[in-house]
């Protein structure tokens, strides 16, 4: 025991000391002293690193300067239906891209946080296949910023569903994680199981627009026990990537059929072909 007393105190001994300091000062709460000490200890062991490349940064869940420059955040004027960036300044009214003019969208408005290229693509793939759930906190902030023109006080946030067999293999639905992160950031109501995949479909990667729409026909439905939450309600559907919009179109039509008053969509990333 004497030998133990001569040893230098470890980090938990410092935490214990903070309790005694708080008690002696009287006006300082234990939590106000302990929490900063714990946070400091954690930062010493796990210093904050860039969400993309892993280099040291100043704040948790931050992005270093070079990675920030290489992350194609969508800002300025964009298509009011799908969120893809458009040239020019802010228009007098809603601006629609050529793709959305050729292919009418069933939803009312749409936005995306980043383009699906460079670091935008890396972030989506890391979340989708790499189990990088640490990306959810910054992604929630990016989604909240993109969703500002879409949200009203009574908006219900819901994700695009994943079939249960695919859920078993992947262990989580990345769209549901993103919608939950957005709801935490904005304080809006969230219904993670509002929609269900009633039929397993093939992977949509590589399919044409028409093939995607045919594949998703009758593949999504409203959860029978959640139908009451959608009647007369404004809904914001969340997905990780918006490509042709087939999945979000199918989900939107089901929401309208179930009684939603308005449906808007939001994606973390939007595919985009330059030129």
N, C-alpha and C positions, 0 to 999 in steps of 0.2 A: 504493500500500500504506500509506503514512503517513496518507493521508486516511482510509482505512478504519479504521485503528487509533484515530483520534480520534472516530469515530462512537460513539454510545451503543449498548451491547450490547442485542441483541434478546432475546426470551424464550428462544430456543434457546441463546444464549450464557450465560444464567443457568443453564440445565440443565447445560451443559458445566462451568461453574464448580462446580456441586454435586458433580461427580465428583471434582474436585481436592480439595474440602474433605473429602469422605469418605476419600480416600486419605491425606490428611495426618493426619486424626484417628485413623485406624487402626481404632478400635473401632466406628466407624460405617460400616455397609455402604453401598455406592453406591446400591442400590435404596431404602433407607430414606430417603435424602436426595432422590433424583431423583423418586420417585413423588409425594410431596406437592407438589413444585414443578410438575410436569406437571399435577396435578389443579388446583392453584391457577390456573395459566395457562388451563386449559380453562374453569374457572368464570368467569374474568374475561371471556373471549370469549363463552362460552355460559352465562350464569347460569341456575340452575334456575328453571323456570316451572311453573305449575299445569298438571297434566295435562289439565284440562278447559278452562279459560278462557285460559290463557297468561300470567297475571300472575306477577310474581316471587314466589317462595316460598323458604323456607330450605333445603330439601333436594331432591335430585334425585328425580324421579318422585313428587313430593308433590302434594297438593291443597290449595288455599287454603281458609280458613275458610268463606266463603260457599258455595263449591262443595261442600265436605264436607257442609254442612247440607242441600244440595239433592240429594245423592246417596243414594238410598233403599237403604242397606245393610240386609240382612235379619239381624235379631238377635232374641234371645228365643225364645219358643215358635213352632214352625213345623210344618207338615205333615211327617210322617216319610217320606212317599212322594214329594212333589214340592218341598218346601222353602218353600212359600208361607207367609207369616207368619199366625199365628192369634192371636186375642185371648186375654188371660189370662196367667197365670203358667205356669211349667213344669209339665207334667202328670206324673202318676205313671208312666204308660207312654207308648208311642208315640201321638201325636195324628195323626188323619187328617182332611183337609179334606173338604168336601162333594163337590167335584169328583172326588177320588180314591175316595170311597166309591161314587159313581155309576159311575165308570169304573175298574175294577180295573187296577192297573199290573203289568206282568210282572216288573219289577225289584224288588229287596228293599227298598232305601231310596233316597231322593233328596234333594238339597239344591241351593240356588242362592245366589249371593253377593249379588246386588242385584235389585231389582224393575226390570222393563223399562218405566221411565217416567222423566221428568225427565232428570237427568244419567246415570242408568243406561242409558236408551235412547240418549242421545248417545254414550256410550262404546262401546256395542256397534256402532252404525252407523259410528263413526269407525274402528274396527278392521276391520269387515267390508268397508266400501266405500271408506274414506279412506286405507288403507295406513298407519294409525297404529300401527305395530308397537312404538313406544315405550310403548304402553299395556300391553304384555305383562308387563313387570316388576311393576307394581302389581297387575295382574289376577292374576298368579300368587300373590301374597300373599293377595289376597281369596279366591281359590279354595281355597288351602291352609287358611285359617281355616274356610271353610264345609265343607270336606271332612273335618274332624277326626273326626266320628262315623262316617265311611264307610271310612276307611283302616285296613288291617291290615298287618302286616309284609310279607306276601307278595302284596299287591294289585298287579295289573298295570293300569296306566293306558293307556287307548287313546281316540282321538278318533272321533267320528262321521265317516264318510268323505264325500268330495266327488267327484263324477264327474270324470273326467279332462278332458272338454271344458269343464266349468265351471272347472276348475283352470287351464286354459290362459288363459281370459279373465280370471280374478281373480288369477292368479299364485300364490296360496297358499290353503290351507285354514285358515280362522281357528280352527276347532275343534282342528286339529292343533297350531297355535301355542300355543293355550291349554293343551292337555294337556301339551305340552313344558314350558311355563312352570311348571305345577303340579308336574311330575315333578322339575324342577330345584329347586324350593322345598322339596319334601318328601323327595327322595332315593329315590323309588320307581321301580321298573322301568317303562319306557315303550315301547310298541310303536305307532309312528305309522301303520303300515300293516296293523294287525291285521285291519281290515275294509275292504272295497272296495264301491264303487257299481258293480254289474254292469250296471245299466241307467240311462240318463239319464231323469230325471223332470222334470215341469213344476215351476215355482216353486210352493211350497205356500202362499204368502201369499194370503189371501182365500178359501182353501178351508175347507169345513166339516170337522169332525172325521172324519166318515165318508169324505169325499173324500180327505183326507190319508192315511188308512189304506189305502184302495184304491190310491192312487197309488204308495205305497211297497211294495206287496206284491211280494215276490221281487226287490226292487231292491238289496238289500244281501247280501253274502256274506262268509265268512271268506277271507282271503288263503290260497291253498293251501299256501304255504311257511311260514305262521305258525300253522297249526292246532296244532302241538305245544306252542305257548306258552300255550294256553288250557285244555287238558285238565286238569281238577281244580283250576283256578285261580280265585281271586276277581278279578273285573274291575270297574274303575271306568270307565264311559264318560263322555266329556266333550263338551259342545256349547256353543255360544255362547248360545242362547236356548231355553228350554223353553216351548212354547205348549200345544198339545194333547198332546204327548208321542208323536206318531205315529212320528217318526223314531227317537227313542230306544227306543220299544217294538219297532220292527222290528229294530233293532240288538241289543237285549237278547235277543229270541227266537232270533236267529242265534247269539249267544254261548252260550246254553243248549244249543241243538242241537249245537254243536261241542264241548260237554263242560265248559263253565265250571261251577264249583261254586256260585258266587254272582255276581250282577250288581247293581251299584249305579250310580246316575247322578248327574252333577253338571253344572250349567249356570252360566255367568257371570250370566245374567239370567233371571228368571221373569216371564212375563206375568201380570197380575193385575187383576181388575176390582173396584174398591171397591164395597162394598155387595153 
